């Protein structure tokens, strides 16, 4: 079996400008299924209702309360 490159399945990313690429990736993310879920969830009111707060003592967490809830959704999505 011989491997072939199929150009329409290959993606090319240029990393010339971080901000331009971030904006393009973010727009593309919002158009994806996961991005539509992200837009549909009222993150601030969800954090408030679940009474999730920043950790005051001990080790600093990597994610803020919205990020921790987002990881729960992402875990079940993937």
N, CA, C and O atoms as a Tripos MOL2 file, in Angstrom:
@<TRIPOS>MOLECULE
protein
  312   311    78     0     0
PROTEIN
NO_CHARGES

@<TRIPOS>ATOM
      1 N           0.8450   -1.1720    0.0000 N.3       1 UNK1
      2 CA          0.0000    0.0000    0.0000 C.3       1 UNK1
      3 C           0.8970    1.2430    0.0000 C.2       1 UNK1
      4 O           1.8500    1.3240    0.7750 O.2       1 UNK1
      5 N           0.6000    2.1750   -0.8400 N.am      2 UNK2
      6 CA          1.3720    3.3920   -0.9590 C.3       2 UNK2
      7 C           0.6060    4.5520   -0.3250 C.2       2 UNK2
      8 O          -0.5960    4.7060   -0.5420 O.2       2 UNK2
      9 N           1.3060    5.3570    0.4520 N.am      3 UNK3
     10 CA          0.6860    6.5170    1.0730 C.3       3 UNK3
     11 C           0.7360    7.7000    0.1260 C.2       3 UNK3
     12 O           1.7510    7.9480   -0.5250 O.2       3 UNK3
     13 N          -0.3560    8.4200    0.0560 N.am      4 UNK4
     14 CA         -0.4270    9.5970   -0.7940 C.3       4 UNK4
     15 C          -0.8750   10.7840    0.0250 C.2       4 UNK4
     16 O          -1.6080   10.6440    1.0040 O.2       4 UNK4
     17 N          -0.4310   11.9380   -0.3810 N.am      5 UNK5
     18 CA         -0.9250   13.1600    0.2270 C.3       5 UNK5
     19 C          -2.1490   13.6320   -0.5470 C.2       5 UNK5
     20 O          -2.1500   13.6930   -1.7760 O.2       5 UNK5
     21 N          -3.1480   13.9520    0.1820 N.am      6 UNK6
     22 CA         -4.3520   14.4900   -0.4440 C.3       6 UNK6
     23 C          -4.4530   15.9410    0.0170 C.2       6 UNK6
     24 O          -4.7340   16.2140    1.1840 O.2       6 UNK6
     25 N          -4.2250   16.8510   -0.8970 N.am      7 UNK7
     26 CA         -4.0730   18.2650   -0.5330 C.3       7 UNK7
     27 C          -5.3190   18.8560    0.1200 C.2       7 UNK7
     28 O          -5.1930   19.7470    0.9590 O.2       7 UNK7
     29 N          -6.4880   18.4040   -0.2260 N.am      8 UNK8
     30 CA         -7.6760   19.0230    0.3610 C.3       8 UNK8
     31 C          -7.8880   18.6100    1.8170 C.2       8 UNK8
     32 O          -8.6920   19.2320    2.5120 O.2       8 UNK8
     33 N          -7.1910   17.5810    2.2970 N.am      9 UNK9
     34 CA         -7.2890   17.1800    3.6870 C.3       9 UNK9
     35 C          -6.1860   17.7860    4.5550 C.2       9 UNK9
     36 O          -6.2100   17.6410    5.7770 O.2       9 UNK9
     37 N          -5.2460   18.4460    3.9470 N.am     10 UNK10
     38 CA         -4.1410   19.0300    4.6930 C.3      10 UNK10
     39 C          -4.4350   20.4870    5.0040 C.2      10 UNK10
     40 O          -4.9170   21.2410    4.1590 O.2      10 UNK10
     41 N          -4.1350   20.8570    6.2210 N.am     11 UNK11
     42 CA         -4.3220   22.2500    6.6320 C.3      11 UNK11
     43 C          -2.9630   22.8990    6.7830 C.2      11 UNK11
     44 O          -2.0150   22.2720    7.2570 O.2      11 UNK11
     45 N          -2.8680   24.1530    6.3820 N.am     12 UNK12
     46 CA         -1.6400   24.9050    6.5510 C.3      12 UNK12
     47 C          -1.9320   26.0840    7.4620 C.2      12 UNK12
     48 O          -2.8980   26.8200    7.2620 O.2      12 UNK12
     49 N          -1.0910   26.2490    8.4530 N.am     13 UNK13
     50 CA         -1.2360   27.3510    9.3840 C.3      13 UNK13
     51 C           0.0170   28.2090    9.3090 C.2      13 UNK13
     52 O           1.1370   27.7010    9.3580 O.2      13 UNK13
     53 N          -0.1810   29.4940    9.1930 N.am     14 UNK14
     54 CA          0.9760   30.3750    9.2320 C.3      14 UNK14
     55 C           0.9540   31.0900   10.5750 C.2      14 UNK14
     56 O          -0.0860   31.5840   11.0110 O.2      14 UNK14
     57 N           2.0890   31.1380   11.2120 N.am     15 UNK15
     58 CA          2.1840   31.7640   12.5230 C.3      15 UNK15
     59 C           3.0110   33.0440   12.4490 C.2      15 UNK15
     60 O           3.9260   33.2590   13.2440 O.2      15 UNK15
     61 N           2.6730   33.8790   11.4870 N.am     16 UNK16
     62 CA          3.4050   35.1240   11.3230 C.3      16 UNK16
     63 C           2.9980   36.1530   12.3730 C.2      16 UNK16
     64 O           3.8530   36.8200   12.9550 O.2      16 UNK16
     65 N           1.7020   36.2830   12.6150 N.am     17 UNK17
     66 CA          1.2080   37.2390   13.5910 C.3      17 UNK17
     67 C           0.3140   36.5030   14.5810 C.2      17 UNK17
     68 O          -0.7090   35.9320   14.2050 O.2      17 UNK17
     69 N           0.7100   36.5230   15.8390 N.am     18 UNK18
     70 CA         -0.0300   35.7970   16.8600 C.3      18 UNK18
     71 C          -1.4650   36.2990   16.9770 C.2      18 UNK18
     72 O          -2.3930   35.4930   17.0410 O.2      18 UNK18
     73 N          -1.6590   37.5920   17.0070 N.am     19 UNK19
     74 CA         -3.0020   38.1430   17.1880 C.3      19 UNK19
     75 C          -3.9030   37.8440   15.9940 C.2      19 UNK19
     76 O          -5.0690   37.4960   16.1820 O.2      19 UNK19
     77 N          -3.3960   37.9690   14.7840 N.am     20 UNK20
     78 CA         -4.2110   37.6720   13.6020 C.3      20 UNK20
     79 C          -4.6140   36.2030   13.5900 C.2      20 UNK20
     80 O          -5.7640   35.8740   13.2990 O.2      20 UNK20
     81 N          -3.6780   35.3290   13.9030 N.am     21 UNK21
     82 CA         -3.9990   33.9050   13.9300 C.3      21 UNK21
     83 C          -4.9670   33.5760   15.0500 C.2      21 UNK21
     84 O          -5.8670   32.7580   14.8620 O.2      21 UNK21
     85 N          -4.8030   34.1970   16.2120 N.am     22 UNK22
     86 CA         -5.7230   33.9360   17.3070 C.3      22 UNK22
     87 C          -7.1400   34.3260   16.9200 C.2      22 UNK22
     88 O          -8.0830   33.5720   17.1590 O.2      22 UNK22
     89 N          -7.2880   35.4890   16.3300 N.am     23 UNK23
     90 CA         -8.6150   35.9340   15.9090 C.3      23 UNK23
     91 C          -9.2190   34.9680   14.8980 C.2      23 UNK23
     92 O         -10.4040   34.6470   14.9850 O.2      23 UNK23
     93 N          -8.4230   34.5000   13.9420 N.am     24 UNK24
     94 CA         -8.9220   33.5610   12.9350 C.3      24 UNK24
     95 C          -9.3090   32.2340   13.5730 C.2      24 UNK24
     96 O         -10.3490   31.6640   13.2440 O.2      24 UNK24
     97 N          -8.4730   31.7430   14.4850 N.am     25 UNK25
     98 CA         -8.7810   30.4770   15.1510 C.3      25 UNK25
     99 C         -10.0020   30.6070   16.0510 C.2      25 UNK25
    100 O         -10.8190   29.6890   16.1330 O.2      25 UNK25
    101 N         -10.1290   31.7530   16.7290 N.am     26 UNK26
    102 CA        -11.2640   31.9600   17.6200 C.3      26 UNK26
    103 C         -12.5650   32.0190   16.8170 C.2      26 UNK26
    104 O         -13.5680   31.4350   17.2270 O.2      26 UNK26
    105 N         -12.5580   32.7070   15.6990 N.am     27 UNK27
    106 CA        -13.7430   32.7630   14.8360 C.3      27 UNK27
    107 C         -14.0890   31.3670   14.3420 C.2      27 UNK27
    108 O         -15.2570   30.9780   14.3270 O.2      27 UNK27
    109 N         -13.0690   30.6140   13.9400 N.am     28 UNK28
    110 CA        -13.2920   29.2380   13.4740 C.3      28 UNK28
    111 C         -13.8310   28.3620   14.6050 C.2      28 UNK28
    112 O         -14.7030   27.5220   14.3830 O.2      28 UNK28
    113 N         -13.3040   28.5610   15.8310 N.am     29 UNK29
    114 CA        -13.7820   27.8170   16.9980 C.3      29 UNK29
    115 C         -15.2550   28.1060   17.2570 C.2      29 UNK29
    116 O         -16.0240   27.1820   17.5240 O.2      29 UNK29
    117 N         -15.6600   29.3680   17.1820 N.am     30 UNK30
    118 CA        -17.0540   29.7310   17.4420 C.3      30 UNK30
    119 C         -18.0040   29.1310   16.4100 C.2      30 UNK30
    120 O         -19.1900   28.9640   16.6930 O.2      30 UNK30
    121 N         -17.5060   28.8060   15.2220 N.am     31 UNK31
    122 CA        -18.3380   28.1920   14.1860 C.3      31 UNK31
    123 C         -18.4410   26.6810   14.3550 C.2      31 UNK31
    124 O         -19.2980   26.0490   13.7390 O.2      31 UNK31
    125 N         -17.5710   26.0910   15.1880 N.am     32 UNK32
    126 CA        -17.5930   24.6390   15.3840 C.3      32 UNK32
    127 C         -18.7110   24.2560   16.3570 C.2      32 UNK32
    128 O         -19.3150   25.1240   16.9880 O.2      32 UNK32
    129 N         -18.9810   22.9590   16.4730 N.am     33 UNK33
    130 CA        -20.0130   22.4890   17.4030 C.3      33 UNK33
    131 C         -19.6710   22.8540   18.8390 C.2      33 UNK33
    132 O         -20.5380   23.2910   19.5950 O.2      33 UNK33
    133 N         -18.4140   22.6760   19.2140 N.am     34 UNK34
    134 CA        -17.9900   23.0120   20.5690 C.3      34 UNK34
    135 C         -18.0920   24.5190   20.8120 C.2      34 UNK34
    136 O         -18.4480   24.9430   21.9120 O.2      34 UNK34
    137 N         -17.7910   25.3080   19.8250 N.am     35 UNK35
    138 CA        -17.9200   26.7590   19.9400 C.3      35 UNK35
    139 C         -19.3650   27.1900   20.1100 C.2      35 UNK35
    140 O         -19.6510   28.1310   20.8500 O.2      35 UNK35
    141 N         -20.2740   26.5120   19.4350 N.am     36 UNK36
    142 CA        -21.7050   26.8230   19.5920 C.3      36 UNK36
    143 C         -22.1810   26.4940   20.9960 C.2      36 UNK36
    144 O         -23.0140   27.2070   21.5550 O.2      36 UNK36
    145 N         -21.6500   25.4040   21.5750 N.am     37 UNK37
    146 CA        -21.9780   25.0760   22.9630 C.3      37 UNK37
    147 C         -21.4200   26.1600   23.8840 C.2      37 UNK37
    148 O         -22.0980   26.5960   24.8140 O.2      37 UNK37
    149 N         -20.1880   26.5940   23.6280 N.am     38 UNK38
    150 CA        -19.5460   27.6370   24.4330 C.3      38 UNK38
    151 C         -20.3720   28.9220   24.4300 C.2      38 UNK38
    152 O         -20.5490   29.5470   25.4750 O.2      38 UNK38
    153 N         -20.8700   29.3120   23.2800 N.am     39 UNK39
    154 CA        -21.6520   30.5450   23.1720 C.3      39 UNK39
    155 C         -23.0100   30.4010   23.8560 C.2      39 UNK39
    156 O         -23.5340   31.3770   24.3920 O.2      39 UNK39
    157 N         -23.5850   29.2060   23.8450 N.am     40 UNK40
    158 CA        -24.9240   29.0010   24.3770 C.3      40 UNK40
    159 C         -24.9800   28.9560   25.9070 C.2      40 UNK40
    160 O         -26.0470   29.1460   26.4900 O.2      40 UNK40
    161 N         -23.8520   28.7070   26.5540 N.am     41 UNK41
    162 CA        -23.8400   28.5530   28.0110 C.3      41 UNK41
    163 C         -23.6140   29.9090   28.6780 C.2      41 UNK41
    164 O         -22.6640   30.6160   28.3420 O.2      41 UNK41
    165 N         -24.4890   30.2740   29.6260 N.am     42 UNK42
    166 CA        -24.2920   31.5290   30.3770 C.3      42 UNK42
    167 C         -23.2750   31.2980   31.5060 C.2      42 UNK42
    168 O         -23.6620   30.9930   32.6330 O.2      42 UNK42
    169 N         -21.9870   31.4440   31.2070 N.am     43 UNK43
    170 CA        -20.9150   31.0580   32.1230 C.3      43 UNK43
    171 C         -20.9720   31.8170   33.4460 C.2      43 UNK43
    172 O         -20.8500   31.2070   34.5080 O.2      43 UNK43
    173 N         -21.1530   33.1210   33.4010 N.am     44 UNK44
    174 CA        -21.1250   33.9180   34.6310 C.3      44 UNK44
    175 C         -22.2500   33.5320   35.5850 C.2      44 UNK44
    176 O         -22.0240   33.3770   36.7850 O.2      44 UNK44
    177 N         -23.4480   33.3800   35.0580 N.am     45 UNK45
    178 CA        -24.5620   33.0100   35.9490 C.3      45 UNK45
    179 C         -24.4230   31.5690   36.4380 C.2      45 UNK45
    180 O         -24.8730   31.2500   37.5390 O.2      45 UNK45
    181 N         -23.8140   30.7000   35.6460 N.am     46 UNK46
    182 CA        -23.5850   29.3200   36.0650 C.3      46 UNK46
    183 C         -22.5820   29.2650   37.2170 C.2      46 UNK46
    184 O         -22.7860   28.5280   38.1810 O.2      46 UNK46
    185 N         -21.5140   30.0320   37.1210 N.am     47 UNK47
    186 CA        -20.5250   30.1020   38.2090 C.3      47 UNK47
    187 C         -21.1710   30.6560   39.4730 C.2      47 UNK47
    188 O         -20.9190   30.1740   40.5770 O.2      47 UNK47
    189 N         -22.0020   31.6720   39.2940 N.am     48 UNK48
    190 CA        -22.6760   32.2800   40.4400 C.3      48 UNK48
    191 C         -23.6510   31.3040   41.0930 C.2      48 UNK48
    192 O         -23.6870   31.1870   42.3180 O.2      48 UNK48
    193 N         -24.4380   30.6070   40.2830 N.am     49 UNK49
    194 CA        -25.4300   29.6570   40.8160 C.3      49 UNK49
    195 C         -24.7720   28.4750   41.5210 C.2      49 UNK49
    196 O         -25.2640   28.0100   42.5490 O.2      49 UNK49
    197 N         -23.6640   27.9890   40.9730 N.am     50 UNK50
    198 CA        -22.9670   26.8530   41.5710 C.3      50 UNK50
    199 C         -22.0430   27.2830   42.7140 C.2      50 UNK50
    200 O         -21.4300   26.4440   43.3750 O.2      50 UNK50
    201 N         -21.9500   28.5890   42.9390 N.am     51 UNK51
    202 CA        -21.1610   29.1580   44.0220 C.3      51 UNK51
    203 C         -19.7060   28.6800   43.9750 C.2      51 UNK51
    204 O         -19.1440   28.2770   44.9930 O.2      51 UNK51
    205 N         -19.1120   28.7280   42.7970 N.am     52 UNK52
    206 CA        -17.7120   28.3460   42.6220 C.3      52 UNK52
    207 C         -16.8630   29.5990   42.7560 C.2      52 UNK52
    208 O         -17.1120   30.6110   42.1000 O.2      52 UNK52
    209 N         -15.8580   29.5170   43.6140 N.am     53 UNK53
    210 CA        -15.0180   30.6870   43.8660 C.3      53 UNK53
    211 C         -13.5620   30.3490   43.6090 C.2      53 UNK53
    212 O         -13.1710   29.1830   43.5560 O.2      53 UNK53
    213 N         -12.7650   31.4070   43.4490 N.am     54 UNK54
    214 CA        -11.3270   31.2420   43.3170 C.3      54 UNK54
    215 C         -10.7820   30.6910   44.6300 C.2      54 UNK54
    216 O         -11.2360   31.0590   45.7130 O.2      54 UNK54
    217 N          -9.8140   29.8130   44.5110 N.am     55 UNK55
    218 CA         -9.2040   29.2270   45.6970 C.3      55 UNK55
    219 C          -8.3200   30.2850   46.3640 C.2      55 UNK55
    220 O          -7.4530   30.8650   45.7100 O.2      55 UNK55
    221 N          -8.5300   30.5410   47.6560 N.am     56 UNK56
    222 CA         -7.7990   31.5890   48.3600 C.3      56 UNK56
    223 C          -6.4860   31.0940   48.9650 C.2      56 UNK56
    224 O          -5.5100   31.8430   49.0140 O.2      56 UNK56
    225 N          -6.4510   29.8460   49.4260 N.am     57 UNK57
    226 CA         -5.2390   29.3410   50.0740 C.3      57 UNK57
    227 C          -4.7720   28.0630   49.3810 C.2      57 UNK57
    228 O          -5.5050   27.4590   48.5980 O.2      57 UNK57
    229 N          -3.5550   27.6730   49.6820 N.am     58 UNK58
    230 CA         -3.0200   26.4520   49.0870 C.3      58 UNK58
    231 C          -2.4490   26.7170   47.7080 C.2      58 UNK58
    232 O          -2.0810   27.8430   47.3720 O.2      58 UNK58
    233 N          -2.3830   25.6590   46.9190 N.am     59 UNK59
    234 CA         -1.8300   25.7690   45.5700 C.3      59 UNK59
    235 C          -2.7580   26.5740   44.6720 C.2      59 UNK59
    236 O          -3.9810   26.4780   44.7720 O.2      59 UNK59
    237 N          -2.1700   27.3510   43.8120 N.am     60 UNK60
    238 CA         -2.9350   28.1550   42.8500 C.3      60 UNK60
    239 C          -3.4360   27.2310   41.7380 C.2      60 UNK60
    240 O          -2.6670   26.4270   41.2110 O.2      60 UNK60
    241 N          -4.6920   27.3360   41.3850 N.am     61 UNK61
    242 CA         -5.2440   26.5140   40.3150 C.3      61 UNK61
    243 C          -4.9100   27.1280   38.9580 C.2      61 UNK61
    244 O          -4.7270   28.3390   38.8400 O.2      61 UNK61
    245 N          -4.8340   26.2830   37.9480 N.am     62 UNK62
    246 CA         -4.5170   26.7570   36.6050 C.3      62 UNK62
    247 C          -5.7010   27.4410   35.9340 C.2      62 UNK62
    248 O          -5.5140   28.3040   35.0760 O.2      62 UNK62
    249 N          -6.9160   27.0630   36.3180 N.am     63 UNK63
    250 CA         -8.1100   27.5550   35.6410 C.3      63 UNK63
    251 C          -8.9910   28.3430   36.5950 C.2      63 UNK63
    252 O          -9.1000   28.0270   37.7800 O.2      63 UNK63
    253 N          -9.6080   29.3630   36.0550 N.am     64 UNK64
    254 CA        -10.5830   30.1240   36.8320 C.3      64 UNK64
    255 C         -11.8820   29.3100   36.9210 C.2      64 UNK64
    256 O         -11.9780   28.2560   36.2910 O.2      64 UNK64
    257 N         -12.8830   29.7690   37.6860 N.am     65 UNK65
    258 CA        -14.1180   28.9940   37.8220 C.3      65 UNK65
    259 C         -14.7970   28.6710   36.4810 C.2      65 UNK65
    260 O         -15.2980   27.5620   36.3000 O.2      65 UNK65
    261 N         -14.8180   29.6170   35.5480 N.am     66 UNK66
    262 CA        -15.4100   29.3400   34.2270 C.3      66 UNK66
    263 C         -14.6410   28.2390   33.5140 C.2      66 UNK66
    264 O         -15.2350   27.3700   32.8760 O.2      66 UNK66
    265 N         -13.3180   28.2790   33.6240 N.am     67 UNK67
    266 CA        -12.4740   27.2800   32.9880 C.3      67 UNK67
    267 C         -12.6920   25.8960   33.5670 C.2      67 UNK67
    268 O         -12.6780   24.9060   32.8360 O.2      67 UNK67
    269 N         -12.8940   25.8180   34.8780 N.am     68 UNK68
    270 CA        -13.1340   24.5070   35.5040 C.3      68 UNK68
    271 C         -14.4630   23.9100   35.0570 C.2      68 UNK68
    272 O         -14.5540   22.7090   34.8060 O.2      68 UNK68
    273 N         -15.4920   24.7440   34.9560 N.am     69 UNK69
    274 CA        -16.7780   24.2500   34.4500 C.3      69 UNK69
    275 C         -16.6360   23.8590   32.9850 C.2      69 UNK69
    276 O         -17.1730   22.8390   32.5530 O.2      69 UNK69
    277 N         -15.9110   24.6740   32.2230 N.am     70 UNK70
    278 CA        -15.6770   24.3680   30.8130 C.3      70 UNK70
    279 C         -14.9770   23.0270   30.6300 C.2      70 UNK70
    280 O         -15.2980   22.2810   29.7050 O.2      70 UNK70
    281 N         -14.0240   22.7190   31.5060 N.am     71 UNK71
    282 CA        -13.3440   21.4210   31.4260 C.3      71 UNK71
    283 C         -14.3070   20.2650   31.6810 C.2      71 UNK71
    284 O         -14.1650   19.1970   31.0850 O.2      71 UNK71
    285 N         -15.2810   20.4690   32.5580 N.am     72 UNK72
    286 CA        -16.2880   19.4210   32.7970 C.3      72 UNK72
    287 C         -17.1020   19.1720   31.5260 C.2      72 UNK72
    288 O         -17.3650   18.0230   31.1720 O.2      72 UNK72
    289 N         -17.4990   20.2450   30.8430 N.am     73 UNK73
    290 CA        -18.2280   20.0830   29.5850 C.3      73 UNK73
    291 C         -17.3460   19.4220   28.5300 C.2      73 UNK73
    292 O         -17.7920   18.5280   27.8110 O.2      73 UNK73
    293 N         -16.1060   19.8590   28.4430 N.am     74 UNK74
    294 CA        -15.1900   19.3240   27.4500 C.3      74 UNK74
    295 C         -14.9280   17.8410   27.6750 C.2      74 UNK74
    296 O         -14.8300   17.0740   26.7170 O.2      74 UNK74
    297 N         -14.8160   17.4390   28.9210 N.am     75 UNK75
    298 CA        -14.5750   16.0290   29.2340 C.3      75 UNK75
    299 C         -15.7150   15.1590   28.7000 C.2      75 UNK75
    300 O         -15.4730   14.0980   28.1260 O.2      75 UNK75
    301 N         -16.9370   15.6030   28.8890 N.am     76 UNK76
    302 CA        -18.0820   14.8260   28.4230 C.3      76 UNK76
    303 C         -18.2850   14.9620   26.9130 C.2      76 UNK76
    304 O         -18.8210   14.0560   26.2750 O.2      76 UNK76
    305 N         -17.8640   16.0730   26.3480 N.am     77 UNK77
    306 CA        -17.9920   16.2840   24.9050 C.3      77 UNK77
    307 C         -17.0370   15.3720   24.1350 C.2      77 UNK77
    308 O         -17.3950   14.8110   23.0990 O.2      77 UNK77
    309 N         -15.8260   15.2360   24.6550 N.am     78 UNK78
    310 CA        -14.8360   14.4260   23.9400 C.3      78 UNK78
    311 C         -14.9870   12.9870   24.3070 C.2      78 UNK78
    312 O         -14.2430   12.1420   23.8080 O.2      78 UNK78
@<TRIPOS>BOND
     1     1     2 1
     2     2     3 1
     3     3     4 2
     4     3     5 am
     5     5     6 1
     6     6     7 1
     7     7     8 2
     8     7     9 am
     9     9    10 1
    10    10    11 1
    11    11    12 2
    12    11    13 am
    13    13    14 1
    14    14    15 1
    15    15    16 2
    16    15    17 am
    17    17    18 1
    18    18    19 1
    19    19    20 2
    20    19    21 am
    21    21    22 1
    22    22    23 1
    23    23    24 2
    24    23    25 am
    25    25    26 1
    26    26    27 1
    27    27    28 2
    28    27    29 am
    29    29    30 1
    30    30    31 1
    31    31    32 2
    32    31    33 am
    33    33    34 1
    34    34    35 1
    35    35    36 2
    36    35    37 am
    37    37    38 1
    38    38    39 1
    39    39    40 2
    40    39    41 am
    41    41    42 1
    42    42    43 1
    43    43    44 2
    44    43    45 am
    45    45    46 1
    46    46    47 1
    47    47    48 2
    48    47    49 am
    49    49    50 1
    50    50    51 1
    51    51    52 2
    52    51    53 am
    53    53    54 1
    54    54    55 1
    55    55    56 2
    56    55    57 am
    57    57    58 1
    58    58    59 1
    59    59    60 2
    60    59    61 am
    61    61    62 1
    62    62    63 1
    63    63    64 2
    64    63    65 am
    65    65    66 1
    66    66    67 1
    67    67    68 2
    68    67    69 am
    69    69    70 1
    70    70    71 1
    71    71    72 2
    72    71    73 am
    73    73    74 1
    74    74    75 1
    75    75    76 2
    76    75    77 am
    77    77    78 1
    78    78    79 1
    79    79    80 2
    80    79    81 am
    81    81    82 1
    82    82    83 1
    83    83    84 2
    84    83    85 am
    85    85    86 1
    86    86    87 1
    87    87    88 2
    88    87    89 am
    89    89    90 1
    90    90    91 1
    91    91    92 2
    92    91    93 am
    93    93    94 1
    94    94    95 1
    95    95    96 2
    96    95    97 am
    97    97    98 1
    98    98    99 1
    99    99   100 2
   100    99   101 am
   101   101   102 1
   102   102   103 1
   103   103   104 2
   104   103   105 am
   105   105   106 1
   106   106   107 1
   107   107   108 2
   108   107   109 am
   109   109   110 1
   110   110   111 1
   111   111   112 2
   112   111   113 am
   113   113   114 1
   114   114   115 1
   115   115   116 2
   116   115   117 am
   117   117   118 1
   118   118   119 1
   119   119   120 2
   120   119   121 am
   121   121   122 1
   122   122   123 1
   123   123   124 2
   124   123   125 am
   125   125   126 1
   126   126   127 1
   127   127   128 2
   128   127   129 am
   129   129   130 1
   130   130   131 1
   131   131   132 2
   132   131   133 am
   133   133   134 1
   134   134   135 1
   135   135   136 2
   136   135   137 am
   137   137   138 1
   138   138   139 1
   139   139   140 2
   140   139   141 am
   141   141   142 1
   142   142   143 1
   143   143   144 2
   144   143   145 am
   145   145   146 1
   146   146   147 1
   147   147   148 2
   148   147   149 am
   149   149   150 1
   150   150   151 1
   151   151   152 2
   152   151   153 am
   153   153   154 1
   154   154   155 1
   155   155   156 2
   156   155   157 am
   157   157   158 1
   158   158   159 1
   159   159   160 2
   160   159   161 am
   161   161   162 1
   162   162   163 1
   163   163   164 2
   164   163   165 am
   165   165   166 1
   166   166   167 1
   167   167   168 2
   168   167   169 am
   169   169   170 1
   170   170   171 1
   171   171   172 2
   172   171   173 am
   173   173   174 1
   174   174   175 1
   175   175   176 2
   176   175   177 am
   177   177   178 1
   178   178   179 1
   179   179   180 2
   180   179   181 am
   181   181   182 1
   182   182   183 1
   183   183   184 2
   184   183   185 am
   185   185   186 1
   186   186   187 1
   187   187   188 2
   188   187   189 am
   189   189   190 1
   190   190   191 1
   191   191   192 2
   192   191   193 am
   193   193   194 1
   194   194   195 1
   195   195   196 2
   196   195   197 am
   197   197   198 1
   198   198   199 1
   199   199   200 2
   200   199   201 am
   201   201   202 1
   202   202   203 1
   203   203   204 2
   204   203   205 am
   205   205   206 1
   206   206   207 1
   207   207   208 2
   208   207   209 am
   209   209   210 1
   210   210   211 1
   211   211   212 2
   212   211   213 am
   213   213   214 1
   214   214   215 1
   215   215   216 2
   216   215   217 am
   217   217   218 1
   218   218   219 1
   219   219   220 2
   220   219   221 am
   221   221   222 1
   222   222   223 1
   223   223   224 2
   224   223   225 am
   225   225   226 1
   226   226   227 1
   227   227   228 2
   228   227   229 am
   229   229   230 1
   230   230   231 1
   231   231   232 2
   232   231   233 am
   233   233   234 1
   234   234   235 1
   235   235   236 2
   236   235   237 am
   237   237   238 1
   238   238   239 1
   239   239   240 2
   240   239   241 am
   241   241   242 1
   242   242   243 1
   243   243   244 2
   244   243   245 am
   245   245   246 1
   246   246   247 1
   247   247   248 2
   248   247   249 am
   249   249   250 1
   250   250   251 1
   251   251   252 2
   252   251   253 am
   253   253   254 1
   254   254   255 1
   255   255   256 2
   256   255   257 am
   257   257   258 1
   258   258   259 1
   259   259   260 2
   260   259   261 am
   261   261   262 1
   262   262   263 1
   263   263   264 2
   264   263   265 am
   265   265   266 1
   266   266   267 1
   267   267   268 2
   268   267   269 am
   269   269   270 1
   270   270   271 1
   271   271   272 2
   272   271   273 am
   273   273   274 1
   274   274   275 1
   275   275   276 2
   276   275   277 am
   277   277   278 1
   278   278   279 1
   279   279   280 2
   280   279   281 am
   281   281   282 1
   282   282   283 1
   283   283   284 2
   284   283   285 am
   285   285   286 1
   286   286   287 1
   287   287   288 2
   288   287   289 am
   289   289   290 1
   290   290   291 1
   291   291   292 2
   292   291   293 am
   293   293   294 1
   294   294   295 1
   295   295   296 2
   296   295   297 am
   297   297   298 1
   298   298   299 1
   299   299   300 2
   300   299   301 am
   301   301   302 1
   302   302   303 1
   303   303   304 2
   304   303   305 am
   305   305   306 1
   306   306   307 1
   307   307   308 2
   308   307   309 am
   309   309   310 1
   310   310   311 1
   311   311   312 2
@<TRIPOS>SUBSTRUCTURE
     1 UNK1         2 RESIDUE 1 A UNK
     2 UNK2         6 RESIDUE 1 A UNK
     3 UNK3        10 RESIDUE 1 A UNK
     4 UNK4        14 RESIDUE 1 A UNK
     5 UNK5        18 RESIDUE 1 A UNK
     6 UNK6        22 RESIDUE 1 A UNK
     7 UNK7        26 RESIDUE 1 A UNK
     8 UNK8        30 RESIDUE 1 A UNK
     9 UNK9        34 RESIDUE 1 A UNK
    10 UNK10       38 RESIDUE 1 A UNK
    11 UNK11       42 RESIDUE 1 A UNK
    12 UNK12       46 RESIDUE 1 A UNK
    13 UNK13       50 RESIDUE 1 A UNK
    14 UNK14       54 RESIDUE 1 A UNK
    15 UNK15       58 RESIDUE 1 A UNK
    16 UNK16       62 RESIDUE 1 A UNK
    17 UNK17       66 RESIDUE 1 A UNK
    18 UNK18       70 RESIDUE 1 A UNK
    19 UNK19       74 RESIDUE 1 A UNK
    20 UNK20       78 RESIDUE 1 A UNK
    21 UNK21       82 RESIDUE 1 A UNK
    22 UNK22       86 RESIDUE 1 A UNK
    23 UNK23       90 RESIDUE 1 A UNK
    24 UNK24       94 RESIDUE 1 A UNK
    25 UNK25       98 RESIDUE 1 A UNK
    26 UNK26      102 RESIDUE 1 A UNK
    27 UNK27      106 RESIDUE 1 A UNK
    28 UNK28      110 RESIDUE 1 A UNK
    29 UNK29      114 RESIDUE 1 A UNK
    30 UNK30      118 RESIDUE 1 A UNK
    31 UNK31      122 RESIDUE 1 A UNK
    32 UNK32      126 RESIDUE 1 A UNK
    33 UNK33      130 RESIDUE 1 A UNK
    34 UNK34      134 RESIDUE 1 A UNK
    35 UNK35      138 RESIDUE 1 A UNK
    36 UNK36      142 RESIDUE 1 A UNK
    37 UNK37      146 RESIDUE 1 A UNK
    38 UNK38      150 RESIDUE 1 A UNK
    39 UNK39      154 RESIDUE 1 A UNK
    40 UNK40      158 RESIDUE 1 A UNK
    41 UNK41      162 RESIDUE 1 A UNK
    42 UNK42      166 RESIDUE 1 A UNK
    43 UNK43      170 RESIDUE 1 A UNK
    44 UNK44      174 RESIDUE 1 A UNK
    45 UNK45      178 RESIDUE 1 A UNK
    46 UNK46      182 RESIDUE 1 A UNK
    47 UNK47      186 RESIDUE 1 A UNK
    48 UNK48      190 RESIDUE 1 A UNK
    49 UNK49      194 RESIDUE 1 A UNK
    50 UNK50      198 RESIDUE 1 A UNK
    51 UNK51      202 RESIDUE 1 A UNK
    52 UNK52      206 RESIDUE 1 A UNK
    53 UNK53      210 RESIDUE 1 A UNK
    54 UNK54      214 RESIDUE 1 A UNK
    55 UNK55      218 RESIDUE 1 A UNK
    56 UNK56      222 RESIDUE 1 A UNK
    57 UNK57      226 RESIDUE 1 A UNK
    58 UNK58      230 RESIDUE 1 A UNK
    59 UNK59      234 RESIDUE 1 A UNK
    60 UNK60      238 RESIDUE 1 A UNK
    61 UNK61      242 RESIDUE 1 A UNK
    62 UNK62      246 RESIDUE 1 A UNK
    63 UNK63      250 RESIDUE 1 A UNK
    64 UNK64      254 RESIDUE 1 A UNK
    65 UNK65      258 RESIDUE 1 A UNK
    66 UNK66      262 RESIDUE 1 A UNK
    67 UNK67      266 RESIDUE 1 A UNK
    68 UNK68      270 RESIDUE 1 A UNK
    69 UNK69      274 RESIDUE 1 A UNK
    70 UNK70      278 RESIDUE 1 A UNK
    71 UNK71      282 RESIDUE 1 A UNK
    72 UNK72      286 RESIDUE 1 A UNK
    73 UNK73      290 RESIDUE 1 A UNK
    74 UNK74      294 RESIDUE 1 A UNK
    75 UNK75      298 RESIDUE 1 A UNK
    76 UNK76      302 RESIDUE 1 A UNK
    77 UNK77      306 RESIDUE 1 A UNK
    78 UNK78      310 RESIDUE 1 A UNK
